[in-house]
């Protein structure tokens, strides 16, 4: 990292530097999630409420990670906190069914169009793994179709082709056996003719897709394309799986499928589902979900244990959060804040003569640097015509670290080159964020990054 930003960062976040030194003795690279790695070191947080985290040094930081997308209501929403506190006094694990898990599932089925039956998991990764197994068991087929740049968890069957740089001739990944690739068909996003040809050639069991495009809309997919996927998969008997781990209950109370009026066969959920606590689910058509049932119509049961499936604390948090989200108002509020921020950032970039642009859908914002195309004049703008090789290319990680550190000096924590808003973000937060970007651009220029 460059000198001006590094010097100021080390001065401002001294205790975080000390904690990083301790963490490096316990965790690989000192972090417990790849995305939290930062140079010269990550900032440690003491507590959070609403849109704001407080660092261990006592500095307020406006948060655009929002729990990796799980906190649509912001940090420590009183209703969610109370629900968890109340449940904690009753028990955290019964090794038995409990009424709250039924109430949690009732809310999901009322809100998500594709949800006829529910099976809880502990994460989005587990939910997508389950979705593939169900699809294979029900269809009797093995092939799985996915798009380049779509992330569906870190398990072997779907993590290939999830991260740039993308090499269509080699989807191997460290630690993933080559056999895991034999039944995975990876295609470029955005072209229905390519999808149709892949279905014709490979006859897959299923097609799985991030519901607003790869990496939560870094390469956007919108209503018309998603409707085309639904038509193609239905025509050819291919199970359509929407990965709504991020978009579920975020873009709309019923997820992207409700916003786009496209109902998939199955949907994977997590994050907001459990009100910010650990929890995921696979939901879908009753006949497909019957694959998990005992004495099912297929004569073979998909086995599914899981120590914390539907646990009472996550169920309590999930019920409280979904009750607040059901009227769609938190989704609308987060979407409005993100749209306002995208528009104001693009105005700032023009004023600063920075070849950057902000784009995205719903409550998700992406920053593209090195963009020399026409400046956006509407909020439905997609740079480079949606070309994934330009929107989702691997950049210099040192530049990213400098950018994030520069923003943190202005009191803003950005999720790599993207961010998400919550219903707790205020107009004052937007003002502070724009000012932080203004300062960050100056700092990056001072260190010869731009």
C-alpha positions as CSV (number, residue, x, y, z in Angstrom):
1,X,0.0,0.0,0.0
2,X,1.1,3.5,-0.7
3,X,2.7,5.8,1.9
4,X,0.1,8.6,2.6
5,X,-2.8,6.3,3.1
6,X,-0.7,3.8,5.0
7,X,0.7,6.3,7.4
8,X,-2.7,7.9,8.2
9,X,-4.4,4.4,8.5
10,X,-1.8,3.2,11.0
11,X,-2.2,6.3,13.0
12,X,-6.0,6.1,13.1
13,X,-6.4,2.4,13.7
14,X,-3.6,1.6,16.1
15,X,-5.5,-0.9,18.3
16,X,-6.7,-2.8,15.2
17,X,-3.0,-3.2,14.2
18,X,-2.3,-4.7,17.6
19,X,-5.3,-7.1,17.4
20,X,-4.2,-8.1,13.9
21,X,-0.8,-9.2,15.3
22,X,-2.6,-11.4,17.8
23,X,-5.0,-12.8,15.2
24,X,-2.1,-13.7,12.9
25,X,-1.0,-16.1,15.6
26,X,-4.3,-18.0,15.5
27,X,-5.8,-17.6,12.0
28,X,-4.3,-18.0,8.5
29,X,-3.5,-14.5,7.4
30,X,-5.2,-13.3,10.6
31,X,-8.8,-13.5,9.3
32,X,-11.7,-15.8,9.5
33,X,-13.2,-14.9,6.0
34,X,-11.2,-14.2,2.9
35,X,-13.2,-11.0,2.2
36,X,-12.1,-9.5,5.5
37,X,-8.4,-9.5,4.6
38,X,-7.0,-6.0,4.1
39,X,-3.5,-4.4,3.9
40,X,-1.9,-3.1,5.9
41,X,-4.4,-4.7,8.3
42,X,-8.2,-5.0,8.8
43,X,-10.1,-2.7,11.2
44,X,-11.6,-4.5,14.2
45,X,-15.1,-3.6,15.4
46,X,-16.3,-3.3,19.0
47,X,-20.1,-2.9,18.5
48,X,-22.7,-1.7,15.9
49,X,-26.2,-0.3,15.7
50,X,-28.3,0.8,12.7
51,X,-26.0,1.7,9.7
52,X,-22.9,2.2,11.9
53,X,-20.1,0.1,13.3
54,X,-17.8,1.4,16.0
55,X,-14.2,0.4,15.7
56,X,-12.1,-0.7,18.7
57,X,-10.6,2.7,18.6
58,X,-14.0,4.3,19.0
59,X,-14.4,5.6,15.4
60,X,-17.8,5.4,13.8
61,X,-17.9,3.7,10.4
62,X,-20.9,3.7,8.1
63,X,-21.2,0.1,7.0
64,X,-21.9,-1.1,3.5
65,X,-21.1,-4.7,4.2
66,X,-24.2,-5.0,6.3
67,X,-23.3,-8.4,7.6
68,X,-22.2,-9.7,4.2
69,X,-25.7,-8.8,3.0
70,X,-27.6,-10.3,5.9
71,X,-28.7,-7.1,7.8
72,X,-31.4,-5.5,5.7
73,X,-32.7,-3.9,8.9
74,X,-29.3,-2.7,10.0
75,X,-27.3,-3.8,13.0
76,X,-28.9,-4.7,16.3
77,X,-32.5,-4.0,15.3
78,X,-34.4,-3.8,18.6
79,X,-37.1,-6.3,17.6
80,X,-34.6,-8.9,16.5
81,X,-32.5,-8.4,19.6
82,X,-35.5,-8.8,21.9
83,X,-36.6,-12.0,20.0
84,X,-33.2,-13.6,20.4
85,X,-32.9,-12.5,24.1
86,X,-36.3,-14.0,24.9
87,X,-35.5,-17.2,23.1
88,X,-32.1,-17.5,24.8
89,X,-33.9,-17.9,28.2
90,X,-36.0,-20.7,26.8
91,X,-33.2,-22.7,25.2
92,X,-30.9,-22.7,22.2
93,X,-31.0,-26.4,21.1
94,X,-33.7,-28.9,21.8
95,X,-32.7,-31.8,19.5
96,X,-36.4,-31.8,18.7
97,X,-38.9,-30.0,16.6
98,X,-40.3,-26.7,18.0
99,X,-43.2,-24.5,17.1
100,X,-41.0,-21.5,16.2
101,X,-39.4,-23.4,13.2
102,X,-42.9,-24.0,11.8
103,X,-43.8,-20.3,12.2
104,X,-40.5,-19.4,10.5
105,X,-41.4,-21.6,7.6
106,X,-44.9,-20.2,7.5
107,X,-43.5,-16.7,6.9
108,X,-41.2,-17.9,4.2
109,X,-44.0,-19.7,2.3
110,X,-46.2,-16.7,2.6
111,X,-43.5,-14.4,1.2
112,X,-41.5,-16.3,-1.4
113,X,-43.5,-17.4,-4.5
114,X,-41.6,-20.7,-5.1
115,X,-41.8,-21.9,-1.5
116,X,-44.2,-24.7,-1.1
117,X,-42.0,-26.7,1.2
118,X,-38.9,-25.7,3.3
119,X,-35.8,-27.4,4.6
120,X,-33.5,-25.4,6.9
121,X,-29.7,-25.5,6.6
122,X,-27.0,-23.6,8.3
123,X,-25.7,-21.5,5.4
124,X,-26.2,-20.6,1.8
125,X,-23.4,-23.0,0.8
126,X,-25.3,-25.9,2.4
127,X,-28.5,-24.8,0.7
128,X,-27.0,-24.9,-2.8
129,X,-25.3,-28.2,-2.2
130,X,-28.7,-29.6,-1.2
131,X,-30.4,-28.1,-4.2
132,X,-28.0,-30.0,-6.6
133,X,-28.6,-33.3,-4.8
134,X,-32.4,-32.9,-4.9
135,X,-32.2,-32.0,-8.6
136,X,-30.1,-35.0,-9.4
137,X,-32.2,-37.4,-7.4
138,X,-35.4,-36.3,-8.9
139,X,-34.3,-35.9,-12.5
140,X,-32.0,-39.0,-12.7
141,X,-29.5,-36.7,-14.5
142,X,-26.0,-35.6,-13.4
143,X,-25.1,-32.4,-15.2
144,X,-25.4,-29.0,-13.6
145,X,-25.4,-25.8,-15.6
146,X,-24.1,-22.5,-14.1
147,X,-22.8,-19.2,-15.4
148,X,-19.3,-17.8,-15.3
149,X,-18.9,-15.5,-12.3
150,X,-21.8,-16.7,-10.3
151,X,-21.0,-17.6,-6.7
152,X,-23.1,-20.3,-5.1
153,X,-21.0,-21.1,-2.0
154,X,-17.6,-22.7,-1.7
155,X,-18.3,-26.4,-2.0
156,X,-16.6,-28.3,-4.8
157,X,-19.5,-28.7,-7.2
158,X,-20.2,-25.0,-7.7
159,X,-17.1,-22.9,-6.7
160,X,-15.3,-23.5,-10.0
161,X,-15.7,-20.4,-12.4
162,X,-16.8,-18.3,-9.4
163,X,-13.8,-15.9,-9.4
164,X,-11.9,-14.0,-12.0
165,X,-9.6,-14.4,-13.9
166,X,-11.8,-16.7,-16.0
167,X,-10.2,-19.3,-18.3
168,X,-12.9,-21.3,-20.2
169,X,-10.2,-23.9,-20.9
170,X,-9.4,-24.5,-17.2
171,X,-11.9,-24.3,-14.4
172,X,-9.7,-26.1,-11.9
173,X,-9.3,-24.7,-8.4
174,X,-6.8,-25.4,-5.6
175,X,-8.0,-28.2,-3.5
176,X,-11.0,-29.2,-5.8
177,X,-10.5,-32.6,-7.4
178,X,-10.8,-32.8,-11.1
179,X,-13.7,-35.2,-10.8
180,X,-15.9,-32.5,-9.4
181,X,-15.7,-30.7,-12.7
182,X,-16.9,-33.6,-14.8
183,X,-20.6,-32.9,-14.3
184,X,-20.4,-29.1,-14.2
185,X,-21.2,-27.1,-17.4
186,X,-20.1,-23.5,-17.3
187,X,-21.4,-21.0,-19.8
188,X,-21.1,-17.2,-20.3
189,X,-23.9,-15.1,-18.8
190,X,-26.4,-13.0,-20.7
191,X,-27.1,-14.9,-23.9
192,X,-30.2,-17.1,-24.1
193,X,-29.0,-18.7,-27.3
194,X,-26.0,-20.0,-25.4
195,X,-28.2,-21.3,-22.6
196,X,-30.5,-23.1,-25.1
197,X,-27.5,-24.7,-26.9
198,X,-26.0,-25.9,-23.5
199,X,-29.3,-27.4,-22.6
200,X,-29.6,-29.2,-25.9
201,X,-26.1,-30.6,-25.8
202,X,-25.8,-31.5,-22.1
203,X,-29.4,-32.3,-21.0
204,X,-28.6,-31.0,-17.5
205,X,-30.5,-31.9,-14.3
206,X,-30.7,-28.2,-13.3
207,X,-29.6,-24.7,-14.0
208,X,-28.6,-22.6,-11.0
209,X,-28.3,-18.8,-11.3
210,X,-27.7,-15.8,-9.0
211,X,-31.0,-14.1,-9.3
212,X,-29.7,-10.6,-10.2
213,X,-26.5,-11.7,-11.9
214,X,-23.0,-12.8,-10.9
215,X,-21.6,-11.5,-7.6
216,X,-24.9,-9.9,-6.6
217,X,-25.2,-8.0,-9.8
218,X,-21.6,-7.1,-10.7
219,X,-22.7,-8.5,-14.1
220,X,-26.4,-7.7,-14.0
221,X,-29.2,-10.0,-15.1
222,X,-32.6,-8.4,-15.3
223,X,-36.3,-9.4,-15.7
224,X,-36.4,-10.2,-19.4
225,X,-33.4,-12.5,-19.3
226,X,-34.7,-14.3,-16.2
227,X,-38.0,-14.8,-17.8
228,X,-36.2,-16.2,-20.8
229,X,-34.4,-18.7,-18.5
230,X,-37.7,-19.7,-17.0
231,X,-39.2,-20.3,-20.5
232,X,-36.2,-22.4,-21.7
233,X,-35.9,-24.6,-18.6
234,X,-39.6,-25.2,-18.5
235,X,-39.7,-26.1,-22.2
236,X,-36.9,-28.6,-21.8
237,X,-37.7,-30.1,-18.4
238,X,-34.7,-28.6,-16.6
239,X,-35.0,-27.7,-12.9
240,X,-34.5,-23.9,-12.4
241,X,-32.8,-22.9,-9.2
242,X,-32.6,-19.3,-8.1
243,X,-29.8,-18.6,-5.7
244,X,-31.4,-15.9,-3.6
245,X,-29.0,-16.1,-0.7
246,X,-28.3,-12.4,-1.0
247,X,-31.3,-11.2,-3.0
248,X,-33.9,-13.1,-0.9
249,X,-35.9,-10.6,1.2
250,X,-33.5,-7.8,0.1
251,X,-34.6,-6.6,-3.3
252,X,-38.2,-7.3,-2.5
253,X,-40.0,-9.0,0.4
254,X,-40.5,-12.0,-2.0
255,X,-37.0,-11.9,-3.4
256,X,-35.9,-11.2,-7.0
257,X,-38.5,-13.8,-8.2
258,X,-41.3,-11.6,-6.9
259,X,-39.7,-8.4,-8.3
260,X,-39.3,-10.1,-11.7
261,X,-42.5,-12.2,-11.6
262,X,-40.5,-15.3,-12.4
263,X,-41.0,-18.4,-10.2
264,X,-38.2,-20.9,-10.2
265,X,-38.6,-24.6,-9.2
266,X,-36.3,-24.2,-6.1
267,X,-34.7,-21.3,-4.3
268,X,-31.7,-21.2,-1.9
269,X,-32.0,-18.7,0.9
270,X,-29.7,-17.5,3.8
271,X,-28.5,-14.2,5.3
272,X,-31.6,-12.0,5.8
273,X,-33.6,-15.2,6.2
274,X,-32.2,-15.7,9.7
275,X,-32.3,-12.0,10.7
276,X,-28.5,-11.8,10.7
277,X,-27.8,-15.1,12.6
278,X,-26.5,-18.2,10.9
279,X,-29.2,-20.0,8.9
280,X,-30.2,-21.0,5.4
281,X,-32.9,-22.9,3.6
282,X,-33.8,-24.7,0.4
283,X,-37.4,-24.0,-0.6
284,X,-39.3,-25.1,-3.6
285,X,-42.0,-27.2,-5.3
286,X,-43.5,-29.8,-3.0
287,X,-42.9,-32.7,-5.4
288,X,-39.2,-31.8,-5.6
289,X,-38.7,-31.3,-1.9
290,X,-40.3,-34.7,-1.4
291,X,-36.9,-36.1,-2.2
292,X,-35.9,-35.3,1.4
293,X,-39.0,-37.0,2.8
294,X,-39.1,-40.5,4.3
295,X,-41.0,-43.0,2.2
296,X,-41.1,-40.6,-0.7
297,X,-42.4,-41.0,-4.2
298,X,-38.9,-41.6,-5.6
299,X,-38.2,-44.6,-3.5
300,X,-34.9,-43.1,-2.5
301,X,-34.4,-40.5,0.3
302,X,-31.8,-37.8,0.1
303,X,-30.2,-37.9,3.6
304,X,-29.9,-34.6,5.4
305,X,-28.7,-34.2,8.9
306,X,-27.4,-30.9,10.4
307,X,-26.9,-30.2,14.0
308,X,-28.2,-26.6,14.0
309,X,-30.9,-26.9,11.2
310,X,-33.8,-24.6,12.2
311,X,-32.3,-23.8,15.6
312,X,-34.4,-21.8,17.9
313,X,-32.2,-18.7,18.1
314,X,-32.0,-18.3,14.3
315,X,-35.8,-19.1,14.0
316,X,-36.5,-16.3,16.6
317,X,-34.4,-13.8,14.7
318,X,-35.7,-14.9,11.4
319,X,-39.4,-14.6,12.4
320,X,-38.8,-11.1,13.9
321,X,-36.9,-9.9,10.8
322,X,-39.4,-11.3,8.3
323,X,-42.3,-9.8,10.2
324,X,-40.8,-6.3,9.7
325,X,-39.9,-7.0,6.0
326,X,-43.2,-8.5,4.9
327,X,-44.7,-5.1,4.0
328,X,-41.8,-4.4,1.7
329,X,-41.0,-1.1,3.3
330,X,-37.5,-1.9,4.4
331,X,-36.7,-3.2,0.9
332,X,-38.0,0.0,-0.6
333,X,-36.1,2.2,1.8
334,X,-32.8,0.3,1.1
335,X,-33.4,0.5,-2.6
336,X,-34.0,4.2,-2.5
337,X,-30.9,4.9,-0.5
338,X,-28.8,2.8,-3.0
339,X,-30.2,4.6,-6.0
340,X,-29.6,8.0,-4.4
341,X,-26.0,7.0,-3.6
342,X,-25.3,5.6,-7.1
343,X,-26.6,8.9,-8.7
344,X,-24.6,11.1,-6.4
345,X,-21.4,9.1,-6.8
346,X,-21.7,9.4,-10.6
347,X,-22.1,13.1,-10.2
348,X,-19.0,13.2,-7.9
349,X,-16.9,11.1,-10.3
350,X,-17.8,13.5,-13.2
351,X,-16.9,16.5,-11.0
352,X,-13.6,14.9,-9.9
353,X,-12.8,13.9,-13.5
354,X,-12.4,10.3,-12.3
355,X,-12.9,7.6,-14.9
356,X,-15.1,5.7,-12.4
357,X,-18.8,4.9,-12.5
358,X,-21.4,3.5,-10.1
359,X,-24.1,1.1,-11.2
360,X,-26.3,-1.6,-9.8
361,X,-29.8,-2.7,-9.1
362,X,-32.1,-2.5,-6.0
363,X,-30.0,-2.0,-2.8
364,X,-26.7,-3.0,-4.4
365,X,-24.0,-0.7,-5.6
366,X,-20.9,-1.5,-7.7
367,X,-17.9,0.7,-8.6
368,X,-16.1,0.3,-11.9
369,X,-12.8,2.0,-12.3
370,X,-10.9,2.6,-15.5
371,X,-14.3,3.3,-17.3
372,X,-13.9,5.6,-20.3
373,X,-17.3,5.0,-21.8
374,X,-20.2,7.5,-21.7
375,X,-21.2,8.6,-18.3
376,X,-24.5,7.2,-17.1
377,X,-27.5,9.5,-17.4
378,X,-30.0,7.1,-15.9
379,X,-29.9,4.6,-13.0
380,X,-30.6,1.5,-15.2
381,X,-27.2,1.9,-16.9
382,X,-25.0,-1.2,-17.3
383,X,-21.4,-0.4,-18.3
384,X,-19.8,-2.2,-21.2
385,X,-23.1,-3.6,-22.3
386,X,-22.9,-6.2,-19.5
387,X,-19.7,-7.8,-20.8
388,X,-18.5,-10.0,-17.9
389,X,-14.9,-9.9,-19.1
390,X,-14.9,-6.2,-18.4
391,X,-17.2,-5.9,-15.4
392,X,-15.9,-8.8,-13.5
393,X,-12.2,-8.8,-14.4
394,X,-9.5,-9.4,-11.8
395,X,-7.8,-6.2,-10.8
396,X,-4.8,-5.2,-8.7
397,X,-5.5,-6.3,-5.1
398,X,-3.1,-3.6,-3.9
399,X,-5.3,-0.9,-5.5
400,X,-8.4,-2.4,-3.8
401,X,-6.7,-2.4,-0.4
402,X,-5.7,1.2,-0.9
403,X,-9.2,2.2,-1.9
404,X,-10.8,0.4,1.1
405,X,-8.3,2.0,3.5
406,X,-8.8,5.4,2.0
407,X,-12.6,5.1,2.5
408,X,-12.1,3.8,6.0
409,X,-10.2,7.0,6.8
410,X,-13.4,8.8,5.8
411,X,-15.5,6.7,8.0
412,X,-16.9,4.3,5.4
413,X,-16.5,0.5,5.1
414,X,-17.0,-0.7,1.6
415,X,-17.5,-4.3,0.5
416,X,-14.5,-4.6,-1.9
417,X,-15.7,-2.7,-5.0
418,X,-19.3,-2.9,-4.1
419,X,-21.6,-2.2,-1.2
420,X,-25.2,-2.8,0.0
421,X,-27.5,-0.4,1.8
422,X,-29.9,-1.3,4.6
423,X,-33.2,0.3,5.7
424,X,-31.2,2.0,8.5
425,X,-29.0,4.1,6.1
426,X,-30.0,7.8,6.4
427,X,-29.6,10.8,4.1
428,X,-26.8,11.9,6.4
429,X,-25.1,8.6,5.8
430,X,-25.3,9.2,2.1
431,X,-23.8,12.7,2.5
432,X,-20.9,11.3,4.6
433,X,-20.3,8.5,2.1
434,X,-20.1,10.9,-0.8
435,X,-17.6,13.1,1.1
436,X,-15.6,10.0,2.0
437,X,-15.4,9.0,-1.7
438,X,-14.3,12.6,-2.5
439,X,-11.5,12.4,0.0
440,X,-10.5,8.9,-1.0
441,X,-10.1,9.9,-4.7
442,X,-7.7,12.7,-3.5
443,X,-5.8,10.3,-1.3
444,X,-5.5,7.7,-4.1
445,X,-4.3,10.4,-6.5
446,X,-1.8,11.6,-3.9
447,X,-0.4,8.1,-3.8
448,X,-0.4,7.8,-7.6
449,X,-3.0,5.1,-7.8
450,X,-5.2,7.1,-10.1
